[in-house]
Amino acid sequence: MEPSKTTDKKVLVALLDAMTSLDHDAIVVGAGPAGLLAAATIAGNGHDVIVLEEHRSIGEPDHCAGLLSLSGLRSLGLKPPQDVILNTVRGARVYSPSGNSLLIERGRREAVVVDRHRFDMWLADRAQDSGAVVITGAQVRSLNMQNGKITGVSVQHGGATEHYRAAIVINAEGAVCRLSKSVGLPIVPRTNKYPAYQYEMRGAEVDDNVAEMYYGRQVAPGFFAWNIPLGDGRARVGLAAFSAAKTRLNAVIEHHPIMSERFSRASIDRTFGGTVLVGMPIRKTYASGILVAGDAAGMVKATTGGGVIIGGMAGTIAGKVASLAISEKDCSERFLERYQMAWRSLFMSNLRAMFLAQRALVSLSDQGMDVLVRGTSELGLLQKIEREGDMDMQWGIIRSLLTDPRAIRLGLRVIRQLSPISKNSFMWHTRG
Ligand SMILES: Cc1cc2nc3c(=O)[nH]c(=O)nc-3n(C[C@H](O)[C@H](O)[C@H](O)COP(=O)(O)OP(=O)(O)OC[C@H]3O[C@@H](n4cnc5c(N)ncnc54)[C@H](O)[C@@H]3O)c2cc1C
């Protein structure tokens, strides 16, 4: 395990116990936000839980832009310390393909940009403070099943294979989805996974307080490019699309009329790639002895690919249901169904609305996107979005817009610009 601030004698003793004892109340696979919040909840309820993380260091490799809403963090009861927070953002500017833009800001701090490595380390410290044991360099190779119930996991750890048993397993393995499939649970389909690429740059000409999203079929077909400011002219500049994320990102930095102004003279500190999820959650997230949470269950906001807050909520609910199941000595599929009912009632309508909104956006032609951005400010809809919008739970504002006569008028104008999705849209020539 990586040393951390709270790795004191007590934690080391617990770790040694956990590594020699192979029976636990709960096992969590994956030390990302979903897994660590699940583990903290289970340990906080007095149960014995271990978290198995395949990498040697928590939070690495980091592939995330790290933009988290303050309201979402509050709803998770999280107040990250200053050394985790790199910057604060008060709004977002959305660019249409022709360069029209909308600035959405409510005159208050809206979101923070975190260092994901430190954020995940901090979550691991919290979980350990509650009594969870985090074991790194431990790759779960398989979920073990007996009479139709998950009974534990087989782990590759320090050159040996170990078999751990538990009343319940929480699968929070992230977007890779290797494990759920082996026990017959649905997984996130490949078509819902878009390649992403990102640079951390310095010397950029950016507003340090405003995040930016750039839409357009030439820019990022199927998704968008972003600029997340880190302060002092530094920024995370990234892009996700149907394909060729790195090539497209290089192209927009060099040729996009606005992005090239911002970044073509900036230097690259760090590069990172990853997979952004864009679809709906998997149909079933529980079975006898197992719950699935976070990216492993496709729980993301399809409009942005953001999954830390939503995954954290699901992880917390999974932790509560697992605790109850352990106390009641009932980890049957029937008992665990309440997990799916709980997360669905908390945020499924939001995920569905965001999914439909994302589908609608990507099916627009560039002209349609221009009409949408121009019309939103011309018709006074921006104020409504600023008043009623929420970074994570977007169903409320989408529902409100659907019944607003101005939005309906705009929708009819935009619908005329629908065009079939093309995965082979034109790309600028690129150095990459
Ligand atoms: C380019 C990019 C930018 C993003 N930007 C944002 C953003 O700004 N805001 C936001 O909210 N979200 C963002 N996301 C999405 C966000 O990163 C994920 O939604 C979030 O990390 C999901 O958390 P999780 O705990 O479900 O999974 P992860 O954070 O992926 O954690 C899963 C963990 O499980 C471990 N693991 C996997 N398999 C095994 C195994 N077999 N055994 C043991 N351990 C295993 C992994 O090593 C990993 O540590 C972004 C994603 C990408 C790709």
The ligand as a MOL file (V3000), in Angstrom:
LIG
                    3D

  0  0  0     0  0            999 V3000
M  V30 BEGIN CTAB
M  V30 COUNTS 53 58 0 0 0
M  V30 BEGIN ATOM
M  V30 1 C -10.9080 12.5830 -20.2390 0
M  V30 2 C -11.9090 12.4360 -19.1270 0
M  V30 3 C -12.3320 13.5620 -18.4370 0
M  V30 4 C -13.2860 13.4380 -17.4080 0
M  V30 5 N -13.6500 14.5560 -16.7390 0
M  V30 6 C -14.5540 14.4710 -15.7370 0
M  V30 7 C -14.9250 15.6260 -14.9930 0
M  V30 8 O -14.4370 16.7310 -15.2380 0
M  V30 9 N -15.8470 15.4710 -13.9840 0
M  V30 10 C -16.4040 14.2470 -13.6850 0
M  V30 11 O -17.2570 14.1680 -12.7760 0
M  V30 12 N -16.0570 13.1420 -14.3700 0
M  V30 13 C -15.1480 13.2170 -15.3770 0
M  V30 14 N -14.7720 12.0800 -16.0530 0
M  V30 15 C -15.3990 10.7970 -15.6940 0
M  V30 16 C -14.8140 10.2580 -14.3810 0
M  V30 17 O -13.4140 10.1370 -14.4940 0
M  V30 18 C -15.4480 8.9230 -14.0450 0
M  V30 19 O -16.8500 9.0010 -14.1890 0
M  V30 20 C -15.1390 8.5000 -12.5930 0
M  V30 21 O -13.7540 8.3710 -12.3910 0
M  V30 22 C -15.8320 7.1740 -12.2740 0
M  V30 23 O -15.4940 6.7640 -10.9600 0
M  V30 24 P -15.4970 5.2050 -10.5940 0
M  V30 25 O -15.1170 5.1210 -9.1720 0
M  V30 26 O -16.7470 4.5790 -11.0670 0
M  V30 27 O -14.3470 4.5700 -11.5160 0
M  V30 28 P -12.7350 4.9150 -11.6300 0
M  V30 29 O -12.5190 6.2680 -11.1210 0
M  V30 30 O -12.4010 4.5680 -13.0010 0
M  V30 31 O -12.1370 3.8780 -10.5900 0
M  V30 32 C -12.1040 2.4890 -10.8550 0
M  V30 33 C -10.8900 1.9190 -10.1520 0
M  V30 34 O -10.9320 0.5000 -10.2390 0
M  V30 35 C -9.6270 0.0030 -10.4840 0
M  V30 36 N -9.7660 -1.3150 -11.0880 0
M  V30 37 C -10.2550 -1.6250 -12.3320 0
M  V30 38 N -10.2730 -2.9480 -12.5030 0
M  V30 39 C -9.7870 -3.4970 -11.3600 0
M  V30 40 C -9.5580 -4.8380 -10.9550 0
M  V30 41 N -9.8510 -5.8730 -11.7440 0
M  V30 42 N -9.0320 -5.0530 -9.7220 0
M  V30 43 C -8.7410 -4.0210 -8.8900 0
M  V30 44 N -8.9330 -2.7170 -9.2440 0
M  V30 45 C -9.4540 -2.4740 -10.4560 0
M  V30 46 C -9.0300 1.0600 -11.3960 0
M  V30 47 O -7.6180 1.0080 -11.3730 0
M  V30 48 C -9.5760 2.3420 -10.7940 0
M  V30 49 O -8.7210 2.8670 -9.8120 0
M  V30 50 C -13.8180 12.1660 -17.0890 0
M  V30 51 C -13.3800 11.0320 -17.7830 0
M  V30 52 C -12.4380 11.1560 -18.7820 0
M  V30 53 C -11.9680 9.9360 -19.5250 0
M  V30 END ATOM
M  V30 BEGIN BOND
M  V30 1 1 1 2
M  V30 2 1 2 3
M  V30 3 2 2 52
M  V30 4 2 3 4
M  V30 5 1 4 5
M  V30 6 1 4 50
M  V30 7 2 5 6
M  V30 8 1 6 7
M  V30 9 1 6 13
M  V30 10 2 7 8
M  V30 11 1 7 9
M  V30 12 1 9 10
M  V30 13 2 10 11
M  V30 14 1 10 12
M  V30 15 2 12 13
M  V30 16 1 13 14
M  V30 17 1 14 15
M  V30 18 1 14 50
M  V30 19 1 15 16
M  V30 20 1 16 17
M  V30 21 1 16 18
M  V30 22 1 18 19
M  V30 23 1 18 20
M  V30 24 1 20 21
M  V30 25 1 20 22
M  V30 26 1 22 23
M  V30 27 1 23 24
M  V30 28 2 24 25
M  V30 29 1 24 26
M  V30 30 1 24 27
M  V30 31 1 27 28
M  V30 32 2 28 29
M  V30 33 1 28 30
M  V30 34 1 28 31
M  V30 35 1 31 32
M  V30 36 1 32 33
M  V30 37 1 33 34
M  V30 38 1 33 48
M  V30 39 1 34 35
M  V30 40 1 35 36
M  V30 41 1 35 46
M  V30 42 1 36 37
M  V30 43 1 36 45
M  V30 44 2 37 38
M  V30 45 1 38 39
M  V30 46 1 39 40
M  V30 47 2 39 45
M  V30 48 1 40 41
M  V30 49 2 40 42
M  V30 50 1 42 43
M  V30 51 2 43 44
M  V30 52 1 44 45
M  V30 53 1 46 47
M  V30 54 1 46 48
M  V30 55 1 48 49
M  V30 56 2 50 51
M  V30 57 1 51 52
M  V30 58 1 52 53
M  V30 END BOND
M  V30 END CTAB
M  END
